[in-house]
Amino acid sequence: MFSGSIYKRCKCTEPKLDAAGQPVLDASGNPKVRELGTGCAQLKKRDHGSWYYYVNLPDGPRGERRRPRKGGFLTRAAAQHAAQQLWAEATGGINVESRETVEQFLRRWLHNRVDLKRRTRSDYTDFVERVYIPALGHLSMRELRTRHIQAMFEDIWAYNRVKEANRKQADQARAECEAAHQAWKQAPLPRPPELRERWIEAKEALKKARSEPRHDTGPGTQKRLRNTLSAALKTAVMEKLIAQNWADQVVLPRYEKPLAVVWTEERVARWRETGQKPSPVMVWTPELTGQFLDAASSHRLYAMWHLQVFRGPRRGEAAGLKWEEVDMAQGTANIVEQLVVDTTHQMYGETPKSRSGRRTIALDSATLALLATQRKVQQEERAVWEAKHQRDPQKYGRYVDSGYVFTQDNGTPWHPDNVSKLFDRLLRRLDMPPIRLHDLRHCAASLSLAAGLSMKAIQALLGHASFTLTADTYTSLMPQFEKEAADAPVALVPRAHQPGAGVGALRDAARPPMTLIAVGGGEEAA
């Protein structure tokens, strides 16, 4: 049982009197008042006043008295329960007298996370400042509960519905703009000015509709929001600021990581008809991959994409590959750096995602030949650029000897986002079934698996820390190999007839028996 007291008091007041029994006046000449507190005669009434507690805690480290108190309870039992809970937390080591707010704690926690990489810190800062603090920052850490965090996500869901309405409005505005443009374009000359004015108004309406937020905070992002907050509150539990991690009990929509889907002929035909991808993550068949490589062979980034197709480096790892890490004699490349983009579109270099991300990959002979050509082209481009610089130094700056394998004509490395844009633009021009640039890693994994590499070898190739991640995410089998696996059990069973020969008998067996009905002295099949 806690050590302390439960009592009742109210906010009733009475004039403050001096020793002579006269009212005490303030500077303005008004009588001062004092609260009756526990001395109010009406406290015996059930609905008058409220219940309070104070708890005698052990003295602090400097001998200071610790007597936390709280009021506003409707019943004595409620106050006693709260006092007992406070006592239990205090005796369990929780700092029940802390006044630190969620805002103060989260900023302190983020400041102390010196182990975070730059991009991760940027993401965490965005979560803290844009999501957590506006929703939870005003609460003290002692007040925070699961219901507050759940309410934060409910607000996110409500905002998603607003974004969905904005998307529909933007789609409608785009259709109206296209219709207005076609009406003006197809009008006979001289075109009526009102058609152009209508088109201009439609463009302005489309611009306004697109300025509204339309991108959902999806289940994957919601999961990251909860996990990041849970990591922060785990620290608060260890610091004895809170009794338990309130984020762990929050319920979110189920998140299922999209599986890689192969572009079969049927799916390609459906995509050409509707323009819709079957899955966010798509993989080309070997035939489609060959078509792309043949069509892209003249592109200046062909060597990079060839490397990604067959050896599977990430976009930033390929863009961040330096010549000093390529051993042309041994035919290997060391993946030790990647180019990363932060939330402000700034590019910088850092180590790969995990320890297993730092790896050495063997290069196939075709990629080695392409890299040798890439080095010669780079040297020629340097000579051309330096000649331009000598002719016009103001227009052409000095050549940047960055040391990267894949560079622009002035020697600077490619921005990863621009690499993705060039890839997407090329696919549209070639009318290829769309995939993300990152999905070339899926192609590399699937082709390696089909070629007979073990799952462990593919894990090492892709630089995954988890074997499960490799098995579940990056190993989409090609349709022809799935068919071979499906036919294998059938081939083990000896049959007198070839499979499929009995289809006609099965069809006849499924047909209902024919009955004869007498009609006018004869018989008719029914």
C-alpha positions in Angstrom: 0.0 0.0 0.0 1.3 3.5 -0.8 2.4 5.9 1.8 0.5 9.1 1.6 -3.0 10.5 1.9 -6.3 10.7 0.0 -8.4 13.9 0.6 -11.1 16.0 -0.8 -11.0 19.7 -1.5 -12.7 22.4 -3.6 -12.1 25.8 -5.2 -14.5 27.8 -3.0 -13.1 31.1 -1.8 -13.6 33.5 1.1 -12.3 37.0 1.9 -8.8 37.1 3.3 -8.7 38.8 6.8 -5.9 40.4 8.7 -5.2 39.9 12.4 -7.9 42.4 13.3 -10.5 40.6 11.2 -10.5 43.2 8.5 -10.4 42.3 4.8 -7.0 42.5 3.2 -6.9 44.6 0.1 -4.7 44.3 -3.0 -2.9 47.2 -4.8 -6.1 48.1 -6.6 -8.1 48.3 -3.4 -10.0 45.0 -4.0 -10.4 42.5 -1.2 -8.1 39.5 -1.5 -9.6 36.0 -1.3 -8.3 32.6 -0.4 -9.4 29.1 -1.2 -11.2 27.1 1.4 -9.6 23.9 0.2 -10.2 21.1 2.6 -12.0 23.5 5.0 -15.1 24.0 2.9 -18.3 23.0 4.8 -20.0 21.8 1.6 -17.4 19.0 1.0 -19.7 16.6 2.7 -22.0 16.9 -0.4 -21.3 14.2 -2.9 -21.1 16.4 -6.0 -19.0 19.2 -4.3 -15.2 19.3 -4.8 -12.9 16.6 -6.1 -10.6 14.0 -4.7 -6.8 14.4 -4.5 -3.8 12.3 -3.4 -0.3 12.9 -2.3 2.3 10.2 -2.1 5.4 10.1 0.2 8.2 8.9 -1.9 11.8 8.2 -0.7 13.9 11.4 -0.5 15.9 12.4 -3.6 19.6 11.9 -4.0 20.3 15.3 -2.4 17.9 14.7 0.5 15.0 16.7 -1.1 11.5 15.7 -0.2 9.4 14.1 -2.9 5.7 14.5 -2.4 3.9 14.3 -5.8 0.2 15.2 -5.7 -2.6 15.2 -8.1 -6.4 16.0 -8.0 -9.5 16.2 -10.1 -10.7 12.6 -9.4 -14.4 12.1 -9.1 -14.3 9.4 -6.5 -12.1 8.5 -3.6 -11.5 5.0 -5.2 -10.2 6.6 -8.4 -7.8 8.8 -6.5 -6.6 5.9 -4.4 -6.1 3.7 -7.5 -4.0 6.4 -9.2 -1.9 6.9 -6.1 -1.3 3.2 -5.8 -0.3 3.0 -9.5 2.1 6.0 -9.0 3.6 4.3 -6.0 4.1 1.1 -7.9 5.8 2.9 -10.8 8.0 4.9 -8.4 9.1 1.8 -6.4 9.8 0.1 -9.8 12.3 2.9 -10.6 10.1 5.1 -12.8 10.9 8.8 -12.6 7.3 9.8 -11.7 8.3 13.5 -11.1 9.6 14.1 -14.5 8.0 17.0 -16.3 9.8 16.4 -19.7 7.4 16.7 -22.6 7.2 14.4 -25.6 8.6 17.2 -27.7 11.6 17.7 -25.4 12.3 14.0 -25.1 12.1 13.3 -28.9 14.5 16.1 -29.7 16.9 15.0 -27.0 16.7 11.4 -28.2 17.4 12.4 -31.8 20.3 14.5 -30.7 21.9 11.6 -28.9 21.5 9.2 -31.8 25.0 9.8 -33.1 25.0 6.4 -34.7 22.6 7.3 -37.4 23.6 7.7 -41.0 22.8 10.9 -42.7 19.7 9.7 -44.7 18.3 7.9 -41.7 18.8 11.0 -39.5 17.0 13.1 -42.1 14.1 10.7 -42.2 13.9 10.6 -38.4 14.0 14.4 -38.2 11.2 14.6 -40.7 9.1 12.2 -38.6 9.8 14.0 -35.4 9.2 17.5 -36.6 6.4 16.9 -39.1 4.4 14.1 -37.5 5.2 13.3 -33.8 5.6 16.8 -32.3 2.5 18.4 -33.8 0.4 15.4 -32.6 2.1 14.4 -29.3 4.6 17.1 -28.4 2.3 19.0 -25.9 1.9 15.9 -23.7 4.3 15.1 -20.9 6.0 11.8 -21.1 4.1 10.8 -18.0 0.8 11.5 -19.7 1.6 9.7 -23.0 -0.5 6.5 -23.6 -1.3 4.2 -26.5 -4.6 6.1 -27.2 -2.7 9.3 -28.0 -0.5 7.5 -30.6 -3.5 5.7 -32.0 -5.3 9.0 -32.4 -2.3 10.3 -34.3 -2.6 7.5 -36.9 -6.3 8.0 -37.1 -5.6 11.6 -38.1 -3.2 10.3 -40.8 -6.0 8.0 -42.1 -8.4 10.9 -42.3 -5.8 13.0 -44.2 -5.3 10.1 -46.6 -9.0 10.4 -47.4 -8.6 14.1 -48.2 -5.6 13.2 -50.4 -7.7 10.7 -52.3 -10.3 13.3 -53.0 -7.5 15.6 -54.2 -6.3 12.9 -56.5 -9.7 12.5 -58.0 -10.0 16.2 -58.5 -6.6 16.4 -60.2 -7.6 13.5 -62.5 -10.8 15.3 -63.5 -8.9 18.6 -64.0 -6.4 16.9 -66.2 -9.1 15.3 -68.3 -10.9 18.7 -68.7 -7.6 20.3 -69.6 -6.9 17.7 -72.3 -10.4 18.1 -73.7 -10.1 21.9 -73.8 -6.7 21.6 -75.5 -8.1 19.2 -78.1 -11.1 21.4 -78.7 -8.8 24.4 -79.4 -6.3 22.4 -81.5 -8.9 20.8 -83.7 -10.9 24.0 -84.3 -10.8 25.4 -87.8 -8.6 28.5 -88.5 -9.0 31.2 -87.3 -9.5 29.5 -83.9 -12.2 31.2 -81.7 -10.4 33.1 -78.9 -12.9 31.7 -76.3 -11.5 28.2 -76.9 -8.0 29.4 -76.0 -9.3 31.2 -73.0 -11.1 28.0 -71.9 -7.9 26.0 -72.3 -5.9 28.6 -70.3 -8.5 28.4 -67.5 -8.4 24.6 -67.6 -4.6 24.7 -67.3 -4.8 27.0 -64.3 -7.4 24.8 -62.6 -5.1 21.8 -63.2 -2.1 23.6 -61.7 -4.2 24.5 -58.7 -5.5 20.9 -58.3 -1.9 19.5 -58.6 -0.7 21.9 -55.8 -2.9 20.1 -53.3 -1.4 17.1 -51.3 -2.2 13.9 -53.1 0.5 11.3 -52.0 -0.8 8.9 -49.4 1.0 8.0 -46.2 0.7 4.3 -47.0 0.9 1.2 -44.8 4.6 0.9 -45.3 5.3 4.5 -44.2 2.9 4.1 -41.3 4.9 1.0 -40.2 8.1 3.0 -40.3 6.5 5.8 -38.3 5.4 3.4 -35.6 8.8 1.6 -35.6 10.7 4.8 -35.3 8.5 6.1 -32.4 8.8 2.7 -30.8 12.6 2.9 -30.9 12.5 6.3 -29.2 10.1 5.1 -26.5 12.2 2.0 -25.9 14.9 4.5 -24.8 12.4 6.2 -22.6 11.6 2.9 -20.9 15.3 2.3 -20.3 15.6 5.8 -18.8 12.6 5.0 -16.5 10.6 7.9 -17.9 7.6 5.6 -18.8 6.5 2.2 -17.5 6.1 0.6 -21.0 6.5 1.2 -24.7 3.1 2.6 -25.6 3.8 2.5 -29.4 4.0 -1.3 -29.4 0.2 -1.7 -28.8 -0.9 0.6 -31.7 -2.9 -1.2 -34.4 -2.2 -0.3 -38.0 -3.5 -1.5 -41.4 -1.8 -4.7 -42.5 1.3 -4.1 -44.6 2.3 -6.7 -47.1 5.5 -6.1 -49.0 4.8 -6.3 -52.8 6.1 -9.4 -54.4 8.0 -9.3 -57.7 5.8 -10.3 -60.6 7.2 -11.4 -64.0 6.1 -9.7 -67.2 4.5 -12.6 -69.1 3.0 -12.2 -72.5 -0.5 -12.1 -71.1 0.4 -9.4 -68.6 2.2 -7.4 -71.3 -0.9 -7.6 -73.5 -3.1 -6.5 -70.6 -0.8 -3.6 -69.8 -0.8 -2.4 -73.4 -4.6 -2.5 -73.3 -5.2 -0.8 -69.9 -1.9 0.9 -69.1 -1.9 -0.7 -65.6 1.0 -2.6 -64.0 0.0 -5.8 -62.3 2.3 -5.0 -59.3 4.5 -2.2 -58.2 7.5 -4.6 -58.5 7.9 -6.1 -61.9 10.6 -8.3 -63.4 11.4 -8.8 -67.1 11.8 -12.3 -68.6 15.2 -13.1 -70.2 13.7 -12.3 -73.6 12.5 -8.8 -72.5 15.8 -8.2 -70.8 17.6 -9.0 -74.0 15.4 -6.7 -75.9 16.2 -3.9 -73.6 19.9 -4.4 -73.6 19.9 -4.6 -77.4 17.9 -1.4 -77.7 19.9 0.5 -75.1 23.4 -0.5 -76.3 24.0 3.0 -77.7 23.0 4.8 -74.5 25.8 6.4 -72.5 24.6 4.6 -69.4 24.4 1.2 -71.1 27.4 -0.1 -69.2 25.9 0.8 -65.8 22.5 -0.9 -66.7 24.3 -3.9 -68.0 26.2 -4.1 -64.7 22.9 -3.9 -62.8 21.1 -6.5 -64.9 23.8 -9.2 -64.4 25.6 -8.3 -61.1 22.8 -6.6 -59.2 24.3 -3.5 -57.5 21.9 -0.9 -56.2 21.4 2.3 -58.0 23.6 4.3 -55.6 26.2 1.5 -55.5 26.6 1.5 -59.3 26.7 5.4 -59.5 29.2 5.4 -56.6 31.6 2.8 -58.1 35.1 4.2 -58.5 37.9 3.0 -60.8 40.2 2.4 -57.8 37.8 -0.3 -56.6 37.7 -2.1 -60.0 40.3 -4.8 -60.6 40.4 -5.3 -64.3 43.1 -8.0 -64.0 41.1 -10.1 -61.5 37.7 -9.2 -62.9 36.2 -7.9 -59.6 34.6 -4.8 -58.3 34.5 -3.8 -54.6 31.3 -2.2 -53.4 32.4 0.1 -50.7 30.5 3.3 -51.4 27.1 4.4 -52.6 25.8 7.8 -53.7 22.7 8.7 -51.7 20.1 11.5 -52.1 18.7 13.3 -49.1 15.2 14.9 -48.7 16.5 18.1 -50.3 17.7 16.3 -53.4 21.4 16.7 -52.4 23.8 13.9 -53.3 26.5 12.6 -51.1 28.6 9.5 -50.6 28.4 7.0 -47.7 29.0 3.3 -47.0 26.4 0.7 -48.1 23.3 0.0 -46.1 24.8 -2.8 -44.0 28.1 -4.6 -43.3 27.1 -7.2 -45.8 26.6 -4.4 -48.3 30.4 -4.0 -48.4 31.3 -6.8 -50.8 33.4 -7.9 -53.7 31.5 -9.0 -56.8 32.9 -11.0 -59.7 32.4 -9.4 -63.1 31.4 -11.4 -66.2 33.5 -11.1 -69.3 30.9 -8.9 -71.1 30.8 -6.4 -68.3 34.6 -6.3 -68.1 34.7 -5.5 -71.8 32.2 -2.8 -71.4 34.1 -1.3 -68.5 37.3 -1.2 -70.6 35.4 0.6 -73.3 33.9 2.9 -70.6 37.4 3.9 -69.5 38.5 4.7 -73.0 35.4 6.8 -73.7 35.9 8.7 -70.4 39.5 9.5 -71.3 38.4 10.8 -74.8 35.6 12.9 -73.2 38.2 14.4 -70.8 40.4 15.4 -73.7 37.5 17.0 -75.5 36.3 18.9 -72.4 39.8 20.2 -71.5 40.1 21.5 -75.1 36.8 23.3 -74.7 38.0 24.7 -71.4 41.1 26.1 -73.0 39.0 27.8 -75.7 36.3 29.2 -73.4 37.1 28.9 -69.7 34.0 30.9 -68.7 31.6 28.6 -70.4 33.4 25.3 -69.7 34.9 24.9 -66.3 37.7 22.6 -65.5 37.3 18.8 -65.9 36.4 17.2 -62.6 38.7 14.2 -61.9 36.1 12.6 -59.6 37.4 9.0 -60.0 33.9 7.5 -60.6 33.4 4.9 -63.3 30.2 6.4 -64.6 30.4 10.2 -65.1 29.0 12.9 -67.2 31.1 14.5 -69.9 32.7 17.0 -67.4 33.7 14.2 -65.1 31.1 14.7 -62.4 29.2 11.6 -61.2 25.6 11.0 -62.1 23.0 12.0 -59.7 21.1 8.8 -58.8 17.7 10.4 -59.4 18.7 11.5 -62.8 19.8 8.0 -63.6 16.3 6.7 -62.8 14.7 9.5 -64.9 16.9 8.6 -67.9 16.0 4.9 -67.4 12.2 5.6 -67.2 12.4 8.0 -70.2 14.2 5.3 -72.3 11.6 2.6 -71.5 8.8 4.9 -72.6 10.6 5.7 -75.8 11.2 2.0 -76.4 7.6 1.1 -75.4 9.0 -1.5 -73.0 6.9 -3.0 -70.2 7.8 -0.7 -67.3 9.9 -1.6 -64.4 11.7 0.5 -61.8 15.5 0.9 -62.1 15.8 -0.9 -58.8 13.9 -3.9 -60.3 17.0 -4.6 -62.4 18.3 -6.2 -59.1 15.3 -8.5 -59.3 16.3 -9.4 -62.8 19.8 -10.2 -61.7 18.6 -12.4 -58.8 16.1 -14.3 -61.0 18.6 -14.8 -63.8 21.2 -16.0 -61.4 18.7 -18.4 -59.8 17.6 -19.7 -63.2 21.3 -20.2 -64.1 21.7 -22.5 -61.1 23.3 -20.3 -58.5 22.5 -21.1 -54.9 20.4 -18.8 -52.7 23.4 -18.2 -50.5 25.5 -17.1 -53.5 22.7 -14.7 -54.6 22.5 -13.3 -51.1 26.2 -12.5 -51.3 25.9 -11.1 -54.8 23.1 -8.7 -53.8 24.7 -7.8 -50.4 21.7 -8.8 -48.2 22.2 -9.2 -44.5 19.3 -11.7 -44.3 19.0 -15.0 -46.2 15.2 -14.7 -45.8 15.1 -11.3 -47.5 16.8 -12.8 -50.5 14.5 -15.8 -50.6 11.3 -13.8 -50.1 12.0 -10.7 -52.2 14.5 -11.1 -54.9 14.0 -14.5 -56.4 11.1 -14.4 -58.8 11.3 -17.5 -61.0 10.8 -17.2 -64.7 7.7 -18.8 -66.2 9.5 -21.5 -68.1 11.3 -22.8 -65.0 8.0 -22.8 -63.0 6.5 -24.9 -65.8 9.4 -27.4 -65.6 8.9 -27.7 -61.9 5.2 -28.2 -62.4 5.7 -30.9 -65.1 8.3 -32.8 -63.1 5.9 -34.7 -60.7 3.6 -35.6 -63.6 6.5 -37.2 -65.4 7.2 -39.5 -62.5 3.8 -41.3 -62.8 3.7 -44.1 -65.5 0.6 -43.8 -67.7 -0.9 -46.0 -70.4 -2.2 -42.9 -72.2 -0.6 -39.5 -72.6 -1.8 -36.9 -70.1 -4.7 -35.0 -71.6 -5.9 -37.9 -73.8 -8.8 -38.5 -71.5 -10.2 -35.0 -71.7 -13.0 -36.0 -74.0 -14.0 -38.9 -71.8 -14.1 -36.5 -68.8 -16.3 -34.1 -70.8 -18.7 -36.9 -71.7 -18.8 -38.1 -68.1 -19.7 -34.6 -66.9 -22.6 -34.3 -69.4 -26.0 -35.2 -67.9 -27.5 -38.5 -69.2 -30.0 -38.2 -72.2 -33.5 -39.2 -71.4 -36.3 -40.2 -73.9 -39.7 -38.5 -73.8 -42.7 -39.9 -75.7 -44.1 -37.3 -78.0 -47.2 -38.1 -80.1 -46.5 -41.9 -80.2 -42.8 -41.4 -81.0 -39.7 -40.8 -78.9 -37.7 -37.5 -78.8 -34.4 -36.8 -77.1 -34.5 -34.3 -74.4 
